[in-house]
Amino acid sequence: MSGIQIVLLTGVAFIGLYLIIRLKKKVLDLVFLLALVAAAIVFILWPDLTNTIANKLGVGRGADLVFYTSILIFWFVLLKLYLRIRQLEKSFTQIIRDQALKNATMPDSENMSSTNK
């Protein structure tokens, strides 16, 4: 095993462990992550396999295939983060509205009558 393989495998392992800890309750995300980690380990240990798969898929090189799939994964993560941010914005808006209604006070009648004159 070459040095770069050891470095890459270690990096993938640390990223995988970190995300497994963070995604304890999200089964689908965990399955997706484990599939990516498994693919990364296989492609790191047997780099010629990417060339074989790439040729069968009509891509010139294995590195290009990895690049293309990385772009897809990047867009998936980007869209997932965008949706999460939208959900948080809606939640914050609802919390702020509820809090404003809860703390709202009725204007007293003296102030209302003096402003209407």
C-alpha positions in Angstrom: 0.0 0.0 0.0 1.4 3.4 -1.0 1.7 6.4 1.2 -1.1 8.3 -0.5 -3.5 5.4 -0.1 -2.8 5.4 3.7 -3.4 9.2 3.9 -6.6 9.0 1.8 -7.9 6.0 3.8 -7.2 7.8 7.1 -8.9 10.9 5.9 -12.0 9.0 4.6 -12.2 7.1 7.9 -12.0 10.3 10.0 -14.7 12.1 7.9 -16.8 9.0 8.0 -16.6 8.6 11.8 -17.3 12.3 12.3 -20.4 12.2 10.1 -21.6 8.9 11.6 -21.5 10.6 15.0 -23.4 13.7 13.7 -26.0 11.7 11.8 -27.0 9.2 14.4 -30.7 9.5 13.8 -30.8 10.1 10.1 -30.8 6.6 8.7 -31.0 7.5 5.0 -28.1 10.0 5.3 -26.1 7.4 7.2 -26.7 4.7 4.5 -25.7 7.2 1.8 -22.6 8.2 3.7 -21.6 4.6 4.3 -22.0 3.9 0.5 -19.7 6.8 -0.3 -17.1 5.7 2.3 -17.2 2.2 0.9 -16.8 3.4 -2.6 -13.9 5.7 -1.6 -12.1 2.9 0.1 -12.5 0.5 -2.8 -11.3 3.2 -5.3 -8.4 4.1 -3.1 -7.3 0.5 -2.7 -7.9 -0.5 -6.4 -7.5 2.7 -8.5 -7.5 0.8 -11.8 -11.1 -0.2 -11.0 -12.2 3.4 -11.7 -10.7 3.2 -15.2 -12.5 0.0 -15.9 -15.9 1.4 -14.7 -15.2 4.7 -16.5 -14.5 2.9 -19.8 -17.8 0.9 -19.4 -19.7 4.1 -18.8 -18.1 5.9 -21.7 -15.8 8.2 -19.7 -12.2 8.4 -20.8 -10.4 8.1 -17.5 -11.2 7.0 -14.0 -10.2 10.4 -12.6 -12.8 12.0 -14.8 -15.5 9.7 -13.5 -14.5 10.5 -9.9 -14.6 14.2 -10.8 -18.1 13.9 -12.4 -19.5 12.0 -9.5 -18.0 14.5 -7.1 -19.8 17.3 -8.9 -23.1 15.3 -8.5 -22.5 14.7 -4.8 -21.5 18.4 -4.4 -24.8 19.5 -5.9 -26.8 17.0 -3.7 -25.1 18.4 -0.6 -25.6 22.0 -1.8 -29.3 21.4 -2.4 -29.7 19.6 0.9 -28.1 22.5 2.8 -30.3 25.0 0.9 -33.5 23.1 1.9 -32.3 22.9 5.5 -31.6 26.7 5.6 -35.1 27.4 4.1 -36.6 25.1 6.8 -34.7 27.0 9.6 -35.8 30.3 8.2 -39.4 29.3 8.3 -39.0 27.9 11.8 -37.4 31.1 13.0 -40.1 33.2 11.4 -42.8 31.2 13.1 -41.0 31.4 16.5 -40.6 35.2 16.1 -44.2 35.7 15.1 -45.5 33.5 18.0 -43.3 35.4 20.5 -44.4 38.8 19.1 -48.1 37.8 19.5 -47.4 36.5 23.0 -45.7 39.7 24.1 -48.1 42.1 22.3 -50.0 44.5 24.5 -53.2 46.3 23.7 -53.0 50.1 23.6 -54.8 51.8 26.5 -58.0 53.7 25.7 -56.6 57.1 26.7 -53.8 56.9 24.2 -56.2 55.7 21.5 -58.7 58.6 22.1 -56.0 61.2 22.1 -54.4 60.0 18.8 -57.8 59.8 17.1 -58.6 63.5 17.7 
